[in-house]
Amino acid sequence: MKEKLGIVIHRYGREINGGAEDHCRAIAELMQSDYDVYIITSCSGGTNYYDNRYDEGITEDGNIHILRFATEKSFVKLDDTIKQIGPYCPSCIEYLKEHGEEYAAIIFMTYTNWLSYAGLSLGLKNAVFLPTAHEEEAIHDPIVIREFINTKAFLFNSMEEREMVYRLFHVSDIPQRTTCFGIDLDDYETACDKAWNSVPYILYAGRVSYSKNFNELNEFFLEYKKIYPSALKMVVIGAVDNNMPIIHHESIELKGFVDEKEKKMLMRGALCTVIPSEHESLSIVLLESFASGRPVLVKGIDVLKGQCRRSGGGLYYSDFSEFVEGLHYLEKNPQNAKEMGHNGYEYVKKYYSWELVKNNIDDMIAAVNKRRPSHITNSEEVIFDNNAISEVQIVVENQAREMGHLPQKPSDKVLKWMSRYKDVELVIVGAGARGQKLLKRFIALGYHNVVAFADNSPNKNNGDVLGIPIYSIMDAKKIYPNSYYIISPQFHYKELFQQLLETGIDIDRIDFYY
């Protein structure tokens, strides 16, 4: 008789579109040959965790058992983040209390949900944690510490995720394996051997949303076209979030949802895949692009930057200037782009096989059962220096600094205000990603003078960022008539400057963050 393996996740179903849910299904299907796999989850099927879309009880998905528990309205006094995210399923936690030891191991997936918080708080001796963590506000909330210190083994998606968890929670003594997602290269029809398609386009694949930073990519690409006019287009595949504003242009093709076959065809034909997301523990799209033999151009967060460095399969950018020079390099050097894609293919082939993933999971199941792991992890550190930077990346960064498309430092006037008038009220104009970065930069410098954001977007008004309220420009002027207004880096700064003047704000109280 097979041992039972439990996987706890906030929601599950083939109809659900989500990275964690797809990852969970992939692991369940991978492990079902050796274990009797149970998905332990809520009845929720959407972002509203109280919808109870599915019936409570057990159902079968092939050889995989799905055990669902009803969600309830939470009256438990918990941290707002956990309470808001949900799903609150006390009956699921009671089940784990009574039956948890019947399983060889129970893998808890993702740290930002109530099931992981409450389940790991039980202190089960067979608990394995796959946190899918990345740098964000929630990871610094003291309440999540309980999850990270109560597991008996970790599964990490990347070296960068692991090192961040070690740094924040001091848990390097707990058994771990890194690499929990694989790519089946047979599905990509030896993409790396095919020549670059002459159709000039870059590809964005994924949810079209603020959370994936598509709005920035949208602006960056159109501004790039002004600097380097060409036939280059951007093809966008993926569902568009509600209320997601898009700057439409003849050079941008929105294809919406496409099937796997078309997605792989589009990846093989692209100059590169662009990944602007600022919050990832692992980018499956990056691995898929590598598997297709295509390079990537990614936002320079630790995880994506690290994978580009170790693989030699792409370039990364931190601002508009580096985006421009990175894309221009790939556009003007198609042979080098092809070579980067080949490097990415070899990287995935060596470090992201499903065989390695299965070995890693088997080893952590052995660890929580006090058995000796039977595999030696094929760790990337053995071959790759995480600090190695390619010559091309250095050239791109130097060129970006020389061109100076969008300088990113405070003006002298802003620094003078902040040093001389520590009690002066500041209003940041623009509550998007760059405005939020500006707020965090001020806070990091020790200044807490920002009292509000002013933003023209109707769907942001009356909201807040880190507790700082967002108003329309007109309302901000009425509430803060004597504050200083700092325009965050954006392409419409001239129009915003004129609008501020027209509302009656004195020109001496307006400046730009360059």
C-alpha positions in Angstrom: 0.0 0.0 0.0 1.3 3.5 -0.9 2.0 6.1 1.7 -0.3 9.1 1.8 1.1 12.5 0.7 -1.0 15.6 1.5 -0.7 19.0 -0.2 -2.4 21.9 1.5 -3.4 24.8 -0.8 -5.9 27.7 -0.4 -7.9 26.7 -3.5 -7.7 24.1 -6.2 -9.5 23.1 -9.4 -8.7 22.7 -13.1 -11.0 25.7 -13.8 -8.9 27.9 -11.6 -6.3 30.1 -13.3 -3.3 30.7 -11.0 0.4 30.0 -10.7 0.3 28.3 -7.3 -2.7 26.2 -8.3 -1.0 25.0 -11.5 2.2 24.3 -9.5 0.3 22.2 -7.0 -1.3 20.2 -9.7 2.0 19.5 -11.3 3.5 18.3 -8.1 0.5 16.1 -7.4 0.7 14.5 -10.8 4.4 14.0 -10.4 4.2 12.2 -7.1 1.1 10.1 -7.7 3.1 7.2 -9.0 4.8 6.6 -5.6 2.2 8.1 -3.2 -1.5 8.2 -2.6 -1.9 12.0 -3.1 -4.5 14.1 -1.3 -5.1 17.8 -2.2 -6.4 19.3 1.0 -8.1 22.6 0.3 -11.1 24.9 0.7 -14.3 24.9 -1.2 -13.4 28.3 -2.7 -13.0 28.7 -6.4 -12.3 32.4 -6.8 -10.7 35.4 -5.3 -13.6 35.7 -2.9 -12.7 32.9 -0.5 -16.2 32.8 1.0 -17.9 31.7 -2.3 -17.8 27.9 -1.5 -18.0 27.2 -5.3 -17.2 23.5 -4.8 -19.1 21.0 -2.7 -17.5 20.0 0.6 -16.1 16.5 0.8 -13.9 14.3 -1.3 -13.8 14.0 -5.1 -11.4 12.3 -7.5 -9.3 13.8 -10.3 -7.8 10.7 -11.9 -5.7 9.1 -9.2 -5.6 12.3 -7.1 -8.0 12.8 -4.2 -9.3 16.3 -3.5 -10.5 16.9 0.0 -12.4 20.2 0.3 -13.6 22.1 3.4 -16.1 24.9 3.6 -15.0 28.4 4.2 -16.6 30.6 6.9 -16.6 34.2 7.8 -13.7 34.9 10.1 -14.4 36.3 13.5 -10.9 35.3 14.7 -8.7 38.3 15.7 -5.8 37.8 13.4 -3.5 40.1 11.5 -5.4 42.0 8.8 -3.2 40.5 6.0 -4.0 36.9 6.9 -7.6 37.7 7.7 -8.2 39.4 4.4 -6.5 36.8 2.3 -8.3 33.8 3.9 -9.6 31.2 3.3 -10.9 30.6 6.9 -11.6 26.9 7.2 -11.5 25.8 10.8 -12.8 22.3 9.9 -9.7 21.8 7.7 -7.5 22.5 10.6 -9.4 20.2 12.8 -9.0 17.5 10.2 -5.2 18.1 10.1 -5.1 17.9 13.9 -6.8 14.5 13.9 -5.4 12.9 10.8 -2.2 14.8 10.0 0.0 12.0 11.2 -1.6 9.5 8.8 0.4 11.1 6.0 4.1 10.6 5.2 4.3 14.3 4.8 2.0 17.3 4.4 3.3 20.0 2.0 1.9 23.5 2.7 2.0 25.7 -0.3 2.3 29.5 -0.3 2.8 31.5 2.9 0.1 34.2 2.3 -3.0 32.3 3.2 -4.8 31.3 6.3 -4.5 27.5 5.7 -0.7 27.7 5.8 -0.7 30.0 8.7 -3.0 27.9 10.9 -1.8 24.5 9.6 1.8 25.2 10.2 1.0 26.6 13.6 -0.1 23.1 14.6 3.6 22.1 14.7 3.0 18.9 12.8 6.2 16.7 12.8 5.7 15.9 9.1 5.1 19.4 7.8 7.0 20.5 4.7 6.7 24.2 3.6 6.8 25.4 0.1 6.4 29.1 0.8 6.7 30.6 -2.7 8.0 33.8 -1.0 9.4 36.9 -2.5 10.3 40.4 -1.4 7.1 42.2 -0.5 5.5 44.0 2.4 3.7 40.8 3.7 7.0 38.8 4.2 8.0 41.4 6.9 4.8 41.0 8.9 5.7 39.5 12.3 2.7 37.2 12.2 4.2 35.1 9.4 7.2 34.1 11.5 5.1 31.3 13.0 4.8 29.6 9.6 8.6 29.6 8.9 9.7 28.4 12.3 7.1 25.6 12.6 8.0 23.6 9.5 10.2 20.6 9.6 11.6 20.9 6.0 11.6 23.5 3.2 11.1 23.3 -0.5 12.2 26.5 -2.3 11.7 27.6 -5.9 14.9 29.5 -6.2 18.2 30.2 -4.5 17.2 33.8 -4.0 14.0 32.8 -2.2 15.9 30.5 0.1 18.5 33.1 1.0 15.8 35.7 1.7 14.0 33.3 4.0 17.3 32.4 5.8 18.1 36.1 6.2 14.7 37.0 7.6 13.9 34.0 9.8 17.2 32.4 10.6 16.1 28.9 9.7 19.2 27.7 7.8 19.4 24.6 10.1 16.1 23.2 8.8 16.5 20.6 6.0 15.8 22.1 2.5 15.9 21.4 -1.2 15.9 24.1 -3.9 14.1 23.6 -7.2 10.4 22.6 -7.1 9.3 23.1 -10.6 10.3 21.3 -13.8 10.0 21.8 -17.5 9.4 18.9 -20.0 11.7 19.9 -22.9 10.1 17.3 -25.2 7.0 19.5 -25.2 9.1 22.3 -26.8 10.1 20.4 -29.9 13.8 21.2 -29.6 13.1 24.9 -29.8 16.7 25.8 -29.2 17.8 24.4 -32.6 15.4 26.6 -34.6 16.5 29.8 -36.1 15.2 33.1 -34.8 12.0 34.1 -36.5 12.4 37.2 -38.8 9.0 38.6 -37.6 10.1 41.4 -35.2 8.3 41.2 -32.0 8.8 40.8 -28.3 6.4 38.8 -26.1 4.7 39.4 -22.9 3.0 36.2 -21.4 0.9 36.3 -18.3 -1.8 38.1 -16.5 -2.1 41.7 -17.8 -2.3 43.5 -14.4 -0.8 46.0 -12.1 0.5 43.2 -9.9 2.6 42.0 -12.8 3.8 45.6 -13.6 2.4 45.4 -17.1 1.5 49.1 -16.9 5.2 50.0 -16.8 6.1 47.7 -19.6 3.3 49.3 -21.7 4.8 52.7 -21.2 8.4 51.7 -21.6 7.8 49.9 -24.9 6.0 52.8 -26.5 8.7 55.3 -25.3 11.3 52.9 -26.7 9.7 53.1 -30.1 10.1 56.8 -30.0 13.8 56.6 -29.3 14.5 53.7 -31.7 11.7 53.7 -34.4 11.5 50.3 -36.1 9.0 47.6 -37.2 9.3 45.9 -33.7 6.0 45.0 -32.1 5.0 43.7 -28.7 2.6 40.7 -28.7 0.7 40.3 -25.4 -0.9 37.0 -24.4 -2.9 36.5 -21.2 -6.2 37.7 -19.6 -6.6 41.4 -18.9 -7.6 42.3 -15.3 -10.7 44.3 -14.8 -10.1 48.1 -14.7 -6.6 47.6 -16.1 -5.9 50.6 -18.3 -3.9 49.9 -21.5 -2.2 52.4 -23.8 -3.3 51.0 -27.2 -1.0 51.3 -30.2 -0.6 49.8 -33.6 2.7 48.3 -32.4 1.0 46.4 -29.5 -1.1 43.3 -30.3 -3.3 41.9 -27.6 -4.1 38.3 -28.3 -5.8 37.5 -25.0 -5.8 33.9 -23.7 -4.1 31.4 -26.1 -3.6 27.6 -25.8 -0.3 26.0 -24.9 0.6 25.2 -28.5 0.1 28.8 -29.7 2.0 30.1 -26.6 5.0 27.9 -27.4 4.9 29.0 -31.1 4.8 32.6 -30.1 7.8 32.1 -27.7 9.8 30.4 -30.4 9.2 33.2 -32.8 9.9 36.1 -30.4 13.1 38.2 -30.2 12.8 37.8 -26.5 10.2 37.4 -23.7 9.9 40.4 -21.4 9.1 39.9 -17.7 8.4 43.2 -15.9 7.1 41.7 -12.7 8.7 42.9 -9.4 7.3 40.1 -7.2 8.4 36.5 -8.1 9.7 33.5 -6.2 10.1 31.8 -9.5 9.1 32.8 -13.0 7.6 29.9 -15.0 7.4 32.2 -18.0 11.2 32.7 -17.8 11.8 28.9 -17.8 9.3 28.4 -20.7 11.1 31.0 -22.7 14.5 29.3 -22.1 12.9 26.0 -23.0 11.8 27.6 -26.3 15.4 28.7 -26.9 14.6 32.4 -26.5 16.3 34.9 -24.3 14.5 37.1 -21.7 14.6 40.7 -20.7 13.5 40.9 -17.1 13.0 43.4 -14.2 16.2 43.2 -12.1 14.7 41.8 -8.9 16.9 39.2 -7.2 15.2 36.1 -8.5 15.0 37.0 -12.1 18.4 38.7 -12.1 20.0 35.7 -10.5 18.6 33.3 -13.1 19.9 35.5 -15.9 23.3 35.7 -14.4 23.6 31.9 -13.7 22.2 30.9 -17.1 23.6 33.6 -19.4 20.1 33.5 -21.0 19.0 37.1 -20.7 19.4 40.6 -19.6 17.8 42.6 -16.8 17.0 46.2 -16.2 16.3 48.4 -13.2 14.9 51.5 -14.9 13.8 52.8 -18.3 17.4 53.5 -19.5 18.5 50.0 -19.0 15.2 48.6 -20.5 15.9 50.7 -23.7 19.5 49.6 -24.0 18.8 46.0 -23.2 16.1 45.7 -25.8 18.1 47.7 -28.4 21.0 45.3 -27.9 18.8 42.3 -28.5 17.1 43.9 -31.5 20.4 44.8 -33.1 22.3 41.6 -32.3 19.9 38.7 -33.2 22.7 36.1 -33.3 23.8 37.0 -29.8 20.1 36.8 -28.8 19.9 33.3 -30.2 23.1 32.3 -28.3 21.5 33.6 -25.1 18.4 31.5 -25.8 20.6 28.4 -26.3 22.3 29.1 -22.9 18.8 29.3 -21.3 17.8 26.0 -22.9 20.9 24.3 -21.5 20.3 25.8 -18.0 16.7 24.5 -17.9 17.8 21.1 -19.2 20.3 20.8 -16.4 18.6 22.3 -13.4 14.8 22.2 -14.0 14.0 18.6 -14.9 11.0 16.9 -13.2 13.3 14.1 -12.1 15.3 16.6 -10.0 12.1 18.0 -8.6 10.8 14.5 -7.6 14.1 13.7 -6.0 14.0 16.9 -4.0 10.5 16.2 -2.7 11.4 12.6 -1.9 14.3 13.8 0.1 12.3 16.2 2.2 9.7 13.5 2.9 12.5 11.3 4.0 13.9 14.1 6.2 10.6 14.6 8.2 10.4 10.9 8.7 14.0 10.7 10.0 15.1 8.8 7.0 18.4 9.5 5.2 17.8 11.4 1.9 18.8 9.2 -1.0 19.8 11.9 -3.5 22.5 14.5 -3.8 20.9 17.8 -4.9 22.1 19.1 -8.2 22.7 22.5 -6.7 23.3 25.5 -9.0 25.9 26.9 -6.7 28.3 24.0 -7.7 28.6 25.4 -11.2 27.4 29.0 -11.2 28.7 32.1 -9.3 25.7 34.1 -8.3 27.6 37.3 -8.6 28.9 36.7 -12.1 27.7 39.4 -14.5 27.9 38.9 -18.3 30.0 41.2 -20.4 26.8 42.1 -22.4 25.0 43.1 -19.2 27.9 45.4 -18.3 27.9 47.0 -21.7 24.1 47.5 -21.5 24.2 49.1 -18.1 27.1 51.4 -19.1 25.3 52.5 -22.2 22.2 53.2 -20.2 24.1 55.5 -17.9 25.7 57.3 -20.8 22.4 57.8 -22.6 20.6 58.8 -19.5 17.1 58.3 -20.8 15.5 58.7 -17.4 17.8 59.7 -14.5 16.7 58.2 -11.2 18.0 60.4 -8.3 16.4 63.2 -6.3 17.0 66.7 -7.5 19.1 69.0 -5.4 16.0 71.0 -4.5 14.2 68.0 -3.2 17.2 67.0 -1.0 17.5 70.6 0.2 13.8 70.6 1.2 14.2 67.3 2.9 17.3 68.3 4.9 16.2 71.9 5.8 12.5 71.4 6.3 12.0 68.1 7.9 8.5 69.0 8.9 7.4 70.2 5.5 4.5 68.2 4.0 5.2 66.5 0.7 2.6 65.3 -1.8 3.7 62.7 -4.4 2.1 63.2 -7.8 1.5 59.8 -9.3 0.5 56.8 -7.2 1.7 54.1 -9.6 4.7 51.9 -9.2 7.2 54.7 -9.5 5.4 56.9 -7.1 5.3 54.1 -4.6 9.0 53.5 -5.0 9.6 57.2 -4.4 7.6 56.9 -1.1 9.7 53.9 0.0 12.9 55.7 -1.0 11.9 58.7 1.2 11.0 56.4 4.1 14.3 54.5 3.7 16.2 57.8 3.9 14.5 58.5 7.2 12.0 61.1 6.0 8.3 60.6 6.9 7.0 63.9 5.4 4.7 62.4 2.7 1.1 63.1 3.6 -0.7 62.1 0.4 -0.6 61.0 -3.2 -2.2 63.0 -6.0 -3.2 60.9 -9.0 -5.5 61.4 -12.0 -6.6 57.8 -12.2 -10.2 57.4 -10.9 -9.8 53.8 -9.7 -7.0 54.9 -7.3 -8.7 57.9 -5.7 -9.8 57.4 -2.1 -7.4 54.4 -1.8 -4.1 54.4 0.0 -0.5 53.1 -0.3 1.2 52.1 3.0 -1.4 54.1 4.8 -0.8 57.3 2.7 -4.1 58.4 1.2 -4.6 59.0 -2.6 -6.6 62.0 -3.8 -7.3 63.6 -7.2 -5.0 66.5 -7.9 -7.8 68.9 -7.4 -8.8 67.4 -4.0 -5.2 67.3 -2.9 -4.8 71.0 -3.7 -7.8 71.8 -1.5 -6.6 69.6 1.4 -2.9 70.5 1.2 -2.7 74.0 -0.3 0.7 74.8 1.2 2.5 71.4 0.7 5.3 70.7 -1.8 4.3 68.6 -4.8 6.9 66.1 -6.1 6.1 64.6 -9.5 7.3 61.0 -9.6 9.2 59.7 -12.7 6.9 59.3 -15.6 6.5 60.2 -19.3 3.6 62.7 -18.7 5.5 64.9 -16.3 5.1 68.1 -18.4 1.3 67.7 -18.5 1.2 67.1 -14.8 3.3 70.1 -14.1 1.0 72.3 -16.2 -2.1 70.8 -14.4 -0.6 71.6 -11.0 0.0 75.2 -12.1 -3.6 75.5 -13.4 -4.9 74.3 -10.0 -3.2 77.2 -8.4 -0.1 75.5 -6.8 2.8 77.9 -6.7 5.6 77.0 -9.1 8.1 77.2 -6.2 6.3 74.3 -4.5 6.6 72.0 -7.5 9.6 69.8 -8.3 10.4 66.6 -10.1 12.0 63.4 -8.9 14.4 62.4 -11.7 
